[in-house]
């Protein structure tokens, strides 16, 4: 056992010596491996970070929420004719769901203004750029617990009914417009309209690089009165009475809306109804496609690297023909020659894999520091990257190793 271990260590040492002797050649040979592994680590880090961010956001908002809107959450290409012909959801639909669906505990709406350009949000001479404006109701923070005001309060039913000029702002808007004072009770301008701040929402951070705190919420009745709005943007978010009754609640609301909107039994829904979990599933499908692209790109790099390894190992066999003859003459078996060249190939690609992992970690760090995208490197991606790189060396080293093992020792000793 001890002799065998020493033999393996000797072969490993010889492999390292050979790589050190031809440093530049070895690096250029392993460059394809480095690029392939770096691509895998970099892409996986971004996707893993986004997955964790999305899952965390859904967990904070609530995974038991049901969303009803006119269109499906993601559309690829143009809307179909059927989608374009759909009726908009209405405020009457909202009230009817409240009254006729006993499994619904609470619901809230969101309505988006139809702006070609976001209006300025100002306090005196201070501006908050690109703030998102939307209309909602008094139940908004009952449904979305993450929007509970950290200061002030939410809208009242009376303010909704009378189209009051009040608003609740995000922490980013509050920090920009009121850096050294409380915003509550102050009057801001949204476009040309004046609104009194009655509350500040809790901080939420960013998602996909977009701030979740640069927002101004106003009563939907005020939005409809003060600004042009897009009726098709009406979104209804529902909380079921019991978290275990999500599917039953979806079925009840679906059947009610189909009946109310006179959808024939043989036709599909003319509205979209889905959960946060289905959004996460859809997102995972999208990232799954990104994984496939990543595998294709990295496979090209690994293939190029593998061919380079096989080529350089064939050159090494040619250069070390006399050495092979001497080793065979003093008793080395064909298996010993095979082991020597295979280990050399595996060590070469393994070093390339380690460099690729380090480069991938650097890429992930740069992405995390220089962009709003989250990046998180998992240990399994690094392990897989190293294992695949070594497997490439093993596979592409087989032919050169067997070619070296089959050489005639007498012909090798005569080789100049």
KEMIPA-501589 format. One record per residue (C-alpha): residue number from 1; residue in three letters; chain; x, y, z. Coordinates in nm, 2 decimals, padded with zeros to 4 digits, always signed. Example, Ala and Ser with C-alpha at 12.3 -4.5 7.8 and 13.67 -1.06 7.14 Angstrom:
(1,"Ala","A",(+01.23,-00.45,+00.78)),
(2,"Ser","A",(+01.37,-00.11,+00.71)),
This chain:
(1,"Unk","A",(+00.00,+00.00,+00.00)),
(2,"Unk","A",(+00.28,+00.24,+00.09)),
(3,"Unk","A",(+00.47,+00.16,-00.23)),
(4,"Unk","A",(+00.16,+00.22,-00.44)),
(5,"Unk","A",(+00.10,+00.56,-00.26)),
(6,"Unk","A",(+00.46,+00.66,-00.33)),
(7,"Unk","A",(+00.42,+00.56,-00.69)),
(8,"Unk","A",(+00.11,+00.78,-00.73)),
(9,"Unk","A",(+00.29,+01.07,-00.56)),
(10,"Unk","A",(+00.59,+01.03,-00.79)),
(11,"Unk","A",(+00.37,+01.03,-01.10)),
(12,"Unk","A",(+00.18,+01.34,-00.97)),
(13,"Unk","A",(+00.52,+01.51,-00.90)),
(14,"Unk","A",(+00.64,+01.43,-01.25)),
(15,"Unk","A",(+00.31,+01.58,-01.39)),
(16,"Unk","A",(+00.36,+01.90,-01.20)),
(17,"Unk","A",(+00.73,+01.92,-01.32)),
(18,"Unk","A",(+00.62,+01.88,-01.68)),
(19,"Unk","A",(+00.35,+02.15,-01.64)),
(20,"Unk","A",(+00.61,+02.39,-01.48)),
(21,"Unk","A",(+00.86,+02.32,-01.76)),
(22,"Unk","A",(+00.61,+02.45,-02.02)),
(23,"Unk","A",(+00.42,+02.71,-01.82)),
(24,"Unk","A",(+00.29,+02.92,-02.11)),
(25,"Unk","A",(+00.20,+02.62,-02.32)),
(26,"Unk","A",(+00.02,+02.47,-02.03)),
(27,"Unk","A",(-00.18,+02.79,-01.95)),
(28,"Unk","A",(-00.28,+02.83,-02.32)),
(29,"Unk","A",(-00.39,+02.47,-02.33)),
(30,"Unk","A",(-00.60,+02.51,-02.01)),
(31,"Unk","A",(-00.75,+02.84,-02.12)),
(32,"Unk","A",(-01.06,+02.68,-02.27)),
(33,"Unk","A",(-01.12,+02.50,-01.94)),
(34,"Unk","A",(-01.07,+02.83,-01.75)),
(35,"Unk","A",(-01.33,+03.01,-01.97)),
(36,"Unk","A",(-01.58,+02.72,-01.95)),
(37,"Unk","A",(-01.56,+02.69,-01.57)),
(38,"Unk","A",(-01.56,+03.07,-01.52)),
(39,"Unk","A",(-01.88,+03.10,-01.73)),
(40,"Unk","A",(-02.05,+02.83,-01.52)),
(41,"Unk","A",(-01.95,+02.98,-01.19)),
(42,"Unk","A",(-02.04,+03.34,-01.30)),
(43,"Unk","A",(-02.38,+03.25,-01.44)),
(44,"Unk","A",(-02.47,+03.02,-01.16)),
(45,"Unk","A",(-02.38,+03.29,-00.90)),
(46,"Unk","A",(-02.61,+03.54,-01.07)),
(47,"Unk","A",(-02.90,+03.30,-01.11)),
(48,"Unk","A",(-02.86,+03.16,-00.76)),
(49,"Unk","A",(-02.86,+03.52,-00.62)),
(50,"Unk","A",(-03.17,+03.61,-00.82)),
(51,"Unk","A",(-03.35,+03.29,-00.71)),
(52,"Unk","A",(-03.28,+03.37,-00.34)),
(53,"Unk","A",(-03.38,+03.73,-00.39)),
(54,"Unk","A",(-03.71,+03.64,-00.56)),
(55,"Unk","A",(-03.79,+03.36,-00.31)),
(56,"Unk","A",(-03.72,+03.60,-00.02)),
(57,"Unk","A",(-03.94,+03.87,-00.17)),
(58,"Unk","A",(-04.23,+03.63,-00.22)),
(59,"Unk","A",(-04.19,+03.50,+00.14)),
(60,"Unk","A",(-04.20,+03.86,+00.27)),
(61,"Unk","A",(-04.50,+03.96,+00.06)),
(62,"Unk","A",(-04.68,+03.63,+00.13)),
(63,"Unk","A",(-04.69,+03.31,-00.07)),
(64,"Unk","A",(-05.07,+03.27,-00.01)),
(65,"Unk","A",(-05.17,+03.57,-00.22)),
(66,"Unk","A",(-05.40,+03.53,-00.53)),
(67,"Unk","A",(-05.37,+03.78,-00.81)),
(68,"Unk","A",(-05.64,+03.85,-01.07)),
(69,"Unk","A",(-05.57,+04.07,-01.37)),
(70,"Unk","A",(-05.66,+04.11,-01.74)),
(71,"Unk","A",(-05.35,+03.95,-01.89)),
(72,"Unk","A",(-05.11,+03.67,-01.80)),
(73,"Unk","A",(-04.81,+03.78,-01.59)),
(74,"Unk","A",(-04.56,+03.73,-01.87)),
(75,"Unk","A",(-04.62,+03.76,-02.25)),
(76,"Unk","A",(-04.37,+03.66,-02.51)),
(77,"Unk","A",(-04.42,+03.86,-02.83)),
(78,"Unk","A",(-04.75,+04.02,-02.92)),
(79,"Unk","A",(-05.08,+03.96,-02.74)),
(80,"Unk","A",(-05.31,+03.72,-02.91)),
(81,"Unk","A",(-05.64,+03.84,-03.07)),
(82,"Unk","A",(-05.83,+03.67,-02.79)),
(83,"Unk","A",(-05.63,+03.86,-02.53)),
(84,"Unk","A",(-05.68,+04.20,-02.70)),
(85,"Unk","A",(-06.05,+04.14,-02.71)),
(86,"Unk","A",(-06.08,+04.07,-02.34)),
(87,"Unk","A",(-06.29,+04.30,-02.13)),
(88,"Unk","A",(-06.11,+04.50,-01.86)),
(89,"Unk","A",(-06.16,+04.41,-01.50)),
(90,"Unk","A",(-06.38,+04.67,-01.33)),
(91,"Unk","A",(-06.43,+04.81,-00.98)),
(92,"Unk","A",(-06.78,+04.65,-00.99)),
(93,"Unk","A",(-06.60,+04.31,-01.03)),
(94,"Unk","A",(-06.40,+04.39,-00.72)),
(95,"Unk","A",(-06.71,+04.47,-00.51)),
(96,"Unk","A",(-06.89,+04.16,-00.65)),
(97,"Unk","A",(-06.60,+03.94,-00.54)),
(98,"Unk","A",(-06.61,+04.09,-00.19)),
(99,"Unk","A",(-06.98,+04.02,-00.16)),
(100,"Unk","A",(-07.01,+03.68,-00.34)),
(101,"Unk","A",(-06.69,+03.49,-00.26)),
(102,"Unk","A",(-06.70,+03.38,+00.11)),
(103,"Unk","A",(-06.36,+03.22,+00.09)),
(104,"Unk","A",(-06.20,+03.56,+00.04)),
(105,"Unk","A",(-06.07,+03.71,+00.36)),
(106,"Unk","A",(-05.95,+04.05,+00.21)),
(107,"Unk","A",(-05.86,+04.20,-00.12)),
(108,"Unk","A",(-05.70,+04.51,-00.25)),
(109,"Unk","A",(-05.65,+04.67,-00.59)),
(110,"Unk","A",(-05.37,+04.85,-00.78)),
(111,"Unk","A",(-05.43,+05.09,-01.06)),
(112,"Unk","A",(-05.16,+05.24,-01.28)),
(113,"Unk","A",(-05.17,+05.58,-01.43)),
(114,"Unk","A",(-05.13,+05.60,-01.81)),
(115,"Unk","A",(-04.82,+05.83,-01.82)),
(116,"Unk","A",(-04.60,+05.86,-02.12)),
(117,"Unk","A",(-04.34,+06.00,-01.88)),
(118,"Unk","A",(-04.34,+05.97,-01.50)),
(119,"Unk","A",(-04.45,+06.30,-01.34)),
(120,"Unk","A",(-04.22,+06.49,-01.11)),
(121,"Unk","A",(-04.27,+06.44,-00.74)),
(122,"Unk","A",(-04.16,+06.76,-00.56)),
(123,"Unk","A",(-04.15,+06.92,-00.22)),
(124,"Unk","A",(-04.08,+07.29,-00.25)),
(125,"Unk","A",(-03.77,+07.29,-00.48)),
(126,"Unk","A",(-03.66,+06.93,-00.41)),
(127,"Unk","A",(-03.74,+06.66,-00.67)),
(128,"Unk","A",(-03.76,+06.28,-00.64)),
(129,"Unk","A",(-03.68,+06.13,-00.98)),
(130,"Unk","A",(-03.87,+05.84,-01.14)),
(131,"Unk","A",(-04.10,+05.77,-00.85)),
(132,"Unk","A",(-04.37,+05.51,-00.94)),
(133,"Unk","A",(-04.72,+05.63,-00.89)),
(134,"Unk","A",(-05.01,+05.39,-00.84)),
(135,"Unk","A",(-05.36,+05.40,-00.69)),
(136,"Unk","A",(-05.48,+05.16,-00.42)),
(137,"Unk","A",(-05.74,+05.14,-00.14)),
(138,"Unk","A",(-05.76,+05.12,+00.24)),
(139,"Unk","A",(-05.69,+04.75,+00.25)),
(140,"Unk","A",(-05.36,+04.77,+00.08)),
(141,"Unk","A",(-05.14,+04.72,+00.38)),
(142,"Unk","A",(-05.38,+04.45,+00.52)),
(143,"Unk","A",(-05.30,+04.24,+00.22)),
(144,"Unk","A",(-04.94,+04.34,+00.17)),
(145,"Unk","A",(-04.80,+04.33,+00.53)),
(146,"Unk","A",(-04.46,+04.45,+00.40)),
(147,"Unk","A",(-04.62,+04.78,+00.32)),
(148,"Unk","A",(-04.72,+04.85,+00.68)),
(149,"Unk","A",(-04.64,+05.22,+00.75)),
(150,"Unk","A",(-04.33,+05.27,+00.96)),
(151,"Unk","A",(-04.46,+05.62,+01.02)),
(152,"Unk","A",(-04.81,+05.78,+01.00)),
(153,"Unk","A",(-05.10,+05.57,+00.87)),
(154,"Unk","A",(-05.27,+05.43,+00.56)),
(155,"Unk","A",(-05.58,+05.56,+00.38)),
(156,"Unk","A",(-05.92,+05.54,+00.54)),
(157,"Unk","A",(-06.24,+05.43,+00.37)),
(158,"Unk","A",(-06.37,+05.79,+00.38)),
(159,"Unk","A",(-06.06,+05.92,+00.20)),
(160,"Unk","A",(-06.11,+05.66,-00.07)),
(161,"Unk","A",(-06.48,+05.75,-00.10)),
(162,"Unk","A",(-06.42,+06.12,-00.12)),
(163,"Unk","A",(-06.11,+06.10,-00.35)),
(164,"Unk","A",(-05.89,+06.27,-00.09)),
(165,"Unk","A",(-05.56,+06.43,-00.20)),
(166,"Unk","A",(-05.35,+06.22,+00.04)),
(167,"Unk","A",(-05.06,+05.98,-00.02)),
(168,"Unk","A",(-04.83,+05.73,+00.14)),
(169,"Unk","A",(-04.47,+05.74,+00.02)),
(170,"Unk","A",(-04.18,+05.50,+00.01)),
(171,"Unk","A",(-03.87,+05.55,+00.22)),
(172,"Unk","A",(-03.66,+05.65,-00.08)),
(173,"Unk","A",(-03.90,+05.93,-00.17)),
(174,"Unk","A",(-03.91,+06.03,+00.20)),
(175,"Unk","A",(-03.53,+06.04,+00.23)),
(176,"Unk","A",(-03.49,+06.25,-00.09)),
(177,"Unk","A",(-03.77,+06.50,-00.02)),
(178,"Unk","A",(-03.75,+06.52,+00.36)),
(179,"Unk","A",(-03.39,+06.43,+00.46)),
(180,"Unk","A",(-03.40,+06.61,+00.80)),
(181,"Unk","A",(-03.77,+06.61,+00.89)),
(182,"Unk","A",(-04.08,+06.40,+00.92)),
(183,"Unk","A",(-04.28,+06.39,+00.59)),
(184,"Unk","A",(-04.61,+06.33,+00.77)),
(185,"Unk","A",(-04.84,+06.63,+00.73)),
(186,"Unk","A",(-04.63,+06.79,+00.45)),
(187,"Unk","A",(-04.77,+06.87,+00.11)),
(188,"Unk","A",(-04.60,+06.74,-00.20)),
(189,"Unk","A",(-04.67,+06.79,-00.57)),
(190,"Unk","A",(-04.72,+06.49,-00.81)),
(191,"Unk","A",(-04.71,+06.65,-01.15)),
(192,"Unk","A",(-04.94,+06.95,-01.11)),
(193,"Unk","A",(-05.15,+06.80,-00.83)),
(194,"Unk","A",(-05.10,+06.85,-00.45)),
(195,"Unk","A",(-05.12,+06.56,-00.20)),
(196,"Unk","A",(-05.07,+06.56,+00.17)),
(197,"Unk","A",(-04.83,+06.29,+00.31)),
(198,"Unk","A",(-05.01,+06.08,+00.57)),
(199,"Unk","A",(-04.77,+05.79,+00.60)),
(200,"Unk","A",(-04.43,+05.64,+00.51)),
(201,"Unk","A",(-04.40,+05.27,+00.41)),
(202,"Unk","A",(-04.15,+05.03,+00.56)),
(203,"Unk","A",(-03.83,+04.99,+00.36)),
(204,"Unk","A",(-03.82,+04.70,+00.11)),
(205,"Unk","A",(-03.50,+04.74,-00.09)),
(206,"Unk","A",(-03.45,+04.64,-00.45)),
(207,"Unk","A",(-03.57,+04.37,-00.69)),
(208,"Unk","A",(-03.41,+04.32,-01.04)),
(209,"Unk","A",(-03.22,+04.65,-00.98)),
(210,"Unk","A",(-03.54,+04.85,-00.93)),
(211,"Unk","A",(-03.61,+05.02,-00.60)),
(212,"Unk","A",(-03.92,+04.91,-00.42)),
(213,"Unk","A",(-03.91,+05.22,-00.21)),
(214,"Unk","A",(-03.93,+05.49,-00.48)),
(215,"Unk","A",(-04.31,+05.49,-00.48)),
(216,"Unk","A",(-04.60,+05.72,-00.41)),
(217,"Unk","A",(-04.94,+05.55,-00.33)),
(218,"Unk","A",(-05.26,+05.75,-00.36)),
(219,"Unk","A",(-05.63,+05.65,-00.33)),
(220,"Unk","A",(-05.74,+05.49,-00.66)),
(221,"Unk","A",(-06.03,+05.73,-00.67)),
(222,"Unk","A",(-05.80,+06.03,-00.66)),
(223,"Unk","A",(-05.58,+05.87,-00.93)),
(224,"Unk","A",(-05.89,+05.83,-01.16)),
(225,"Unk","A",(-05.99,+06.19,-01.09)),
(226,"Unk","A",(-05.65,+06.36,-01.13)),
(227,"Unk","A",(-05.46,+06.16,-01.39)),
(228,"Unk","A",(-05.52,+05.96,-01.71)),
(229,"Unk","A",(-05.51,+05.59,-01.62)),
(230,"Unk","A",(-05.50,+05.26,-01.79)),
(231,"Unk","A",(-05.82,+05.05,-01.72)),
(232,"Unk","A",(-05.64,+04.73,-01.83)),
(233,"Unk","A",(-05.38,+04.77,-01.55)),
(234,"Unk","A",(-05.63,+04.70,-01.27)),
(235,"Unk","A",(-05.50,+04.42,-01.06)),
(236,"Unk","A",(-05.68,+04.25,-00.77)),
(237,"Unk","A",(-05.48,+04.08,-00.50)),
(238,"Unk","A",(-05.67,+03.84,-00.27)),
(239,"Unk","A",(-05.60,+03.68,+00.06)),
(240,"Unk","A",(-05.80,+03.36,+00.13)),
(241,"Unk","A",(-05.95,+03.31,+00.47)),
(242,"Unk","A",(-05.74,+03.00,+00.53)),
(243,"Unk","A",(-05.39,+02.95,+00.40)),
(244,"Unk","A",(-05.48,+02.59,+00.32)),
(245,"Unk","A",(-05.77,+02.69,+00.10)),
(246,"Unk","A",(-05.57,+02.86,-00.18)),
(247,"Unk","A",(-05.69,+02.62,-00.45)),
(248,"Unk","A",(-06.05,+02.63,-00.33)),
(249,"Unk","A",(-06.04,+03.01,-00.33)),
(250,"Unk","A",(-05.90,+03.03,-00.68)),
(251,"Unk","A",(-06.17,+02.79,-00.80)),
(252,"Unk","A",(-06.44,+02.99,-00.63)),
(253,"Unk","A",(-06.32,+03.33,-00.77)),
(254,"Unk","A",(-06.26,+03.17,-01.11)),
(255,"Unk","A",(-06.61,+03.03,-01.13)),
(256,"Unk","A",(-06.77,+03.35,-01.01)),
(257,"Unk","A",(-06.58,+03.57,-01.26)),
(258,"Unk","A",(-06.66,+03.33,-01.55)),
(259,"Unk","A",(-07.03,+03.35,-01.46)),
(260,"Unk","A",(-07.02,+03.72,-01.42)),
(261,"Unk","A",(-06.83,+03.78,-01.74)),
(262,"Unk","A",(-07.05,+03.53,-01.93)),
(263,"Unk","A",(-06.76,+03.31,-02.04)),
(264,"Unk","A",(-06.91,+03.00,-02.22)),
(265,"Unk","A",(-06.82,+02.66,-02.07)),
(266,"Unk","A",(-06.62,+02.56,-02.38)),
(267,"Unk","A",(-06.40,+02.87,-02.36)),
(268,"Unk","A",(-06.10,+02.94,-02.15)),
(269,"Unk","A",(-06.09,+03.22,-01.89)),
(270,"Unk","A",(-06.09,+03.58,-02.03)),
(271,"Unk","A",(-05.88,+03.69,-01.74)),
(272,"Unk","A",(-05.57,+03.57,-01.56)),
(273,"Unk","A",(-05.56,+03.43,-01.21)),
(274,"Unk","A",(-05.24,+03.31,-01.04)),
(275,"Unk","A",(-05.05,+03.29,-00.72)),
(276,"Unk","A",(-04.71,+03.42,-00.61)),
(277,"Unk","A",(-04.59,+03.06,-00.62)),
(278,"Unk","A",(-04.69,+03.03,-00.98)),
(279,"Unk","A",(-04.49,+03.34,-01.05)),
(280,"Unk","A",(-04.19,+03.18,-00.88)),
(281,"Unk","A",(-04.24,+02.87,-01.09)),
(282,"Unk","A",(-04.25,+03.08,-01.41)),
(283,"Unk","A",(-03.94,+03.26,-01.31)),
(284,"Unk","A",(-03.76,+02.92,-01.24)),
(285,"Unk","A",(-03.86,+02.81,-01.60)),
(286,"Unk","A",(-03.70,+03.13,-01.73)),
(287,"Unk","A",(-03.38,+03.07,-01.53)),
(288,"Unk","A",(-03.39,+02.71,-01.64)),
(289,"Unk","A",(-03.36,+02.83,-02.00)),
(290,"Unk","A",(-03.07,+03.05,-01.90)),
(291,"Unk","A",(-02.90,+02.74,-01.74)),
(292,"Unk","A",(-02.93,+02.56,-02.08)),
(293,"Unk","A",(-02.77,+02.85,-02.26)),
(294,"Unk","A",(-02.50,+02.85,-01.99)),
(295,"Unk","A",(-02.43,+02.48,-02.04)),
(296,"Unk","A",(-02.40,+02.52,-02.42)),
(297,"Unk","A",(-02.16,+02.82,-02.39)),
(298,"Unk","A",(-01.95,+02.65,-02.12)),
(299,"Unk","A",(-01.95,+02.32,-02.31)),
(300,"Unk","A",(-01.79,+02.49,-02.61)),
(301,"Unk","A",(-01.51,+02.63,-02.39)),
(302,"Unk","A",(-01.46,+02.29,-02.23)),
(303,"Unk","A",(-01.46,+02.11,-02.57)),
(304,"Unk","A",(-01.20,+02.36,-02.71)),
(305,"Unk","A",(-01.00,+02.31,-02.39)),
(306,"Unk","A",(-01.03,+01.93,-02.41)),
(307,"Unk","A",(-00.91,+01.93,-02.78)),
(308,"Unk","A",(-00.62,+02.15,-02.67)),
(309,"Unk","A",(-00.53,+01.91,-02.39)),
(310,"Unk","A",(-00.53,+01.61,-02.63)),
(311,"Unk","A",(-00.32,+01.80,-02.88)),
(312,"Unk","A",(-00.06,+01.91,-02.63)),
(313,"Unk","A",(-00.05,+01.56,-02.48)),
(314,"Unk","A",(+00.02,+01.41,-02.82)),
(315,"Unk","A",(+00.30,+01.66,-02.86)),
(316,"Unk","A",(+00.43,+01.56,-02.51)),
(317,"Unk","A",(+00.43,+01.19,-02.62)),
(318,"Unk","A",(+00.64,+01.29,-02.92)),
(319,"Unk","A",(+00.88,+01.50,-02.72)),
(320,"Unk","A",(+00.92,+01.23,-02.45)),
(321,"Unk","A",(+00.95,+00.92,-02.67)),
(322,"Unk","A",(+01.30,+00.85,-02.55)),
(323,"Unk","A",(+01.20,+00.89,-02.19)),
(324,"Unk","A",(+00.92,+00.64,-02.24)),
(325,"Unk","A",(+01.16,+00.40,-02.39)),
(326,"Unk","A",(+01.40,+00.43,-02.09)),
(327,"Unk","A",(+01.11,+00.38,-01.84)),
(328,"Unk","A",(+00.99,+00.07,-02.02)),
(329,"Unk","A",(+01.35,-00.06,-02.05)),
(330,"Unk","A",(+01.39,-00.04,-01.67)),
(331,"Unk","A",(+01.06,-00.22,-01.60)),
(332,"Unk","A",(+00.77,+00.03,-01.63)),
(333,"Unk","A",(+00.46,-00.14,-01.75)),
(334,"Unk","A",(+00.21,-00.01,-02.01)),
(335,"Unk","A",(-00.03,+00.08,-01.73)),
(336,"Unk","A",(+00.23,+00.29,-01.56)),
(337,"Unk","A",(+00.28,+00.49,-01.88)),
(338,"Unk","A",(-00.10,+00.53,-01.91)),
(339,"Unk","A",(-00.13,+00.65,-01.55)),
(340,"Unk","A",(+00.15,+00.90,-01.60)),
(341,"Unk","A",(-00.01,+01.07,-01.90)),
(342,"Unk","A",(-00.36,+01.05,-01.77)),
(343,"Unk","A",(-00.27,+01.21,-01.43)),
(344,"Unk","A",(-00.07,+01.48,-01.62)),
(345,"Unk","A",(-00.38,+01.56,-01.83)),
(346,"Unk","A",(-00.61,+01.56,-01.52)),
(347,"Unk","A",(-00.37,+01.78,-01.32)),
(348,"Unk","A",(-00.35,+02.02,-01.61)),
(349,"Unk","A",(-00.73,+02.06,-01.65)),
(350,"Unk","A",(-00.77,+02.05,-01.27)),
(351,"Unk","A",(-00.55,+02.35,-01.24)),
(352,"Unk","A",(-00.74,+02.52,-01.52)),
(353,"Unk","A",(-01.06,+02.44,-01.33)),
(354,"Unk","A",(-00.93,+02.60,-01.01)),
(355,"Unk","A",(-00.83,+02.91,-01.20)),
(356,"Unk","A",(-01.17,+02.91,-01.36)),
(357,"Unk","A",(-01.34,+02.89,-01.02)),
(358,"Unk","A",(-01.13,+03.17,-00.88)),
(359,"Unk","A",(-01.21,+03.38,-01.19)),
(360,"Unk","A",(-01.58,+03.30,-01.16)),
(361,"Unk","A",(-01.58,+03.41,-00.79)),
(362,"Unk","A",(-01.41,+03.73,-00.90)),
(363,"Unk","A",(-01.68,+03.79,-01.17)),
(364,"Unk","A",(-01.96,+03.72,-00.91)),
(365,"Unk","A",(-01.80,+03.97,-00.67)),
(366,"Unk","A",(-01.77,+04.24,-00.94)),
(367,"Unk","A",(-02.13,+04.18,-01.04)),
(368,"Unk","A",(-02.24,+04.21,-00.68)),
(369,"Unk","A",(-02.04,+04.53,-00.62)),
(370,"Unk","A",(-02.08,+04.71,-00.95)),
(371,"Unk","A",(-02.45,+04.63,-01.03)),
(372,"Unk","A",(-02.77,+04.59,-00.84)),
(373,"Unk","A",(-02.79,+04.23,-00.93)),
(374,"Unk","A",(-02.74,+03.99,-00.64)),
(375,"Unk","A",(-02.48,+03.72,-00.68)),
(376,"Unk","A",(-02.43,+03.42,-00.46)),
(377,"Unk","A",(-02.18,+03.14,-00.52)),
(378,"Unk","A",(-02.28,+02.80,-00.40)),
(379,"Unk","A",(-02.02,+02.53,-00.30)),
(380,"Unk","A",(-02.18,+02.28,-00.53)),
(381,"Unk","A",(-02.12,+02.49,-00.85)),
(382,"Unk","A",(-01.75,+02.51,-00.76)),
(383,"Unk","A",(-01.73,+02.14,-00.69)),
(384,"Unk","A",(-01.91,+02.06,-01.02)),
(385,"Unk","A",(-01.69,+02.30,-01.21)),
(386,"Unk","A",(-01.37,+02.13,-01.07)),
(387,"Unk","A",(-01.51,+01.78,-01.13)),
(388,"Unk","A",(-01.61,+01.85,-01.49)),
(389,"Unk","A",(-01.27,+02.01,-01.57)),
(390,"Unk","A",(-01.09,+01.70,-01.43)),
(391,"Unk","A",(-01.32,+01.47,-01.62)),
(392,"Unk","A",(-01.24,+01.66,-01.94)),
(393,"Unk","A",(-00.87,+01.60,-01.88)),
(394,"Unk","A",(-00.94,+01.23,-01.81)),
(395,"Unk","A",(-01.15,+01.18,-02.13)),
(396,"Unk","A",(-00.92,+01.37,-02.37)),
(397,"Unk","A",(-00.61,+01.23,-02.22)),
(398,"Unk","A",(-00.70,+00.86,-02.29)),
(399,"Unk","A",(-00.59,+00.86,-02.65)),
(400,"Unk","A",(-00.25,+01.02,-02.60)),
(401,"Unk","A",(-00.19,+00.80,-02.29)),
(402,"Unk","A",(-00.27,+00.47,-02.48)),
(403,"Unk","A",(-00.06,+00.59,-02.77)),
(404,"Unk","A",(+00.23,+00.64,-02.54)),
(405,"Unk","A",(+00.18,+00.30,-02.37)),
(406,"Unk","A",(+00.18,+00.12,-02.71)),
(407,"Unk","A",(+00.52,+00.26,-02.82)),
(408,"Unk","A",(+00.79,-00.01,-02.88)),
(409,"Unk","A",(+01.07,+00.05,-02.62)),
(410,"Unk","A",(+01.35,-00.04,-02.87)),
(411,"Unk","A",(+01.21,+00.21,-03.13)),
(412,"Unk","A",(+01.18,+00.47,-02.85)),
(413,"Unk","A",(+01.55,+00.42,-02.74)),
(414,"Unk","A",(+01.66,+00.48,-03.11)),
(415,"Unk","A",(+01.44,+00.79,-03.14)),
(416,"Unk","A",(+01.63,+01.12,-03.18)),
